[in-house]
Amino acid sequence: MHVHVHCSHGEAKFWLEPDTELAENYGLRGREIQTALQLIEEHENEIRDAWRRHFGG
């Protein structure tokens, strides 16, 4: 399970399992990565629910 984060100058992919962590980064700066990680952790249940609705399981 993973989530993609996009902005005007780049994107990143974060794994949600087994722990939330950066998988790939294409242009986001350190502070943007930290902000994205914080938002993912704050909304983890919503993201997981949306993942399951979209992909099943």
Buried (B, 14 or more C-beta within 10 A) or exposed (E): BBBEBEEEEBBBEBBBEEEBEBEEBEEBEEEBBEBBBEEBEEEEEEBBEEBEEEEEE
